[in-house]
Amino acid sequence: MKEVQVDREWFALRERVAGWIRDFLASPRSEVLTAIQKRGCGRIVERLVETLWRHHGRTPEKWTAATVERCCLDALPADSEMNDTLIRAMPAVLMAFFGFLQESGHISNGTVLMRAVNRAWERGARNGERSAAHRGKRTAELLDPESGDTLEGLRLFAGQIAREIARQRPALISREAMESFERQPILVFDLVQLLSEEFLASETPDEYRVSAYFMLLSHALRNIRFGIERRFEWALELDREFQALVVKRAGADLFSPQLLAGIVESLSEAKLEPSRELLEVYEQRIMHHAPREEMPTRSQIDAMFENLVDEHGGDPFAIGETLAQMTRALPLEAQSALIGEFACSTLPGMKDAVVVLCLHAEESVRREALQWLLKNARSVTPTALRRLIVIRNWLPDGERKALDTLIKTARVKGVECAHWAEGLPLQKLQSSRMDGVGALSLLLSMPVKPGKSRIGGVLLKQGVGVSDAWLTPPISRREAAATFRQVWRQEFFLDVSQDFLHAAIRHHLAVGLAAGRPPSVGLLQLAEAVVATSWVPERLDGRVLSERLIGEERVLSDDAATVTRIIETSDAWSDQSSITGSWFEESQEVVDFLEKTRMRGRERLIRRVLELFCEPNREIWADRCAWTAFWLREQSGKERRMEGLEFHFAVLARELYRGRPLYELPLMRRVAERTMGGEE
């Protein structure tokens, strides 16, 4: 059997350069750098060396001014691992580093390379072509709390998103925005202020800008929820303060009903539980806003529903989303009445929209939708019946029994199940790595007609399930390509096989089902687009997966020396392209421990972090390694640029499953170091 292609030359080069970096930082040459530039030195040099090696086939002895200038001008600024801080530090770091290499005798053309770096930087500044990493520089700088103008930064971000929404393109939040919200969760208060200004400025505020602000608010609130899930005290306190502010301003009549409804919806989208006080003020301001004598008549309700159908073109998914918004935070009795109105309607798409509610995040809403559909089983449409059969496998056992009764009753009453339409072929399919919170994203595009494509996305999360899914309306091929480029700038993606797509979704459906969480309704829409009839819950055991991947290279797996070498170098190969760069333990318990500990000695502290925080999560880390191995195994690009690493990660997963002491695994020691804040 052919031996796995392990890039030994690259590992040797990386070790040599690591020594140069250490010597450089200890030399007088590095004294010209600021503290920030010194902290980023290792990552900047590593990315340059890897780019020159992998894309140009050049070792340090063969570096030329042309290739270095090209890397500094184009490749590095577009590199997903180079954030804005590293880009700004790059010229000073590389010029000082090349000067050191020439003085130390490692290269002979250091002065020439220094001029190439300076030339590239001046060209980029003169032409304004800093590439993707520079486009968010202005807004990112404004969102820095020291700038004193975070409101202007948020306005700029919202303006960019609003333009995408207006063009009916996927509105993706930039990496700069995501990092800003992670660093400054208090930006939720600035967003509320901007929304208030938008609603006060006009009786008909700009719908695209308002949508952009609410999108940013949902994302910011989601970060707070992530903090709450990790039991961070700051997150719990911030959630209380935010909701208290909303209650206070709404109670003082400072919020319009539309603004209050949008904030409650954003909380719901972020899966944050509204407080009792907020629900009370919401009901008071929304439910009882109109005088009783002005309650709509039957004909007015019918006209409103007709307008709703016309607005969404009869699309049950869009109508269902509107229905979900209308029922959000309503008392159960009012929810039931509104769902009943939709279930009894004869308008196209209205009844089918109730089927969409069967995947609502709230169990009470799902049960009400099922009960109303059961009462009207005779009028269930063939397409709705087909969707109910798909949804049936995605719901917990208790709800599945009610759905089985509905399906059986509809069939008895003569409803025929619609056939699946011909699915759209997959034009492009990519998956991100699994990050530090166990999340991975799938992105796919499908041609719908000449010059037009649809883009779909799925967010999967370890231990949670299918967290989100979406599908765009038809967009131009150029817009689709721009969307992929924007995503690439934010995350590291690989082309993957359809087997990976189906296996990942089936597994996470099973994970969500075990936790009582049905998937996002967008998954149903996406499944219909690609005719994914195989998307049924099926857990993929990480132990079995890792053993299967290891078995594919049985010759190497039986070689004890090979396995030992893999384990001992796991901190080096695992961070190739920063696959594991975001892996660390994060919780309030970790923060409390690190603040209070008086333990001396770095190695002792690493052992303690491994024992207290990593060991209880051993299975999580093992699964993460197994899924990373699977992701690498299923890469389907023409250039399998990380071939061989799947075997490495599978071996590491096996060692974790077998209970090997964590301290003996360099990758896990690196995880502990990141947890301690020892790496940038």
Beta strands, then each sheet from edge to edge (+ up, - down):
strand 1: 428-432
strand 2: 439-449
strand 3: 452-461
strand 4: 465-471
strand 5: 475-476
strand 6: 493-495
sheet 1: 4+ 3- 2+ 1- 6+
sheet 2: 4+ 3- 5+
end
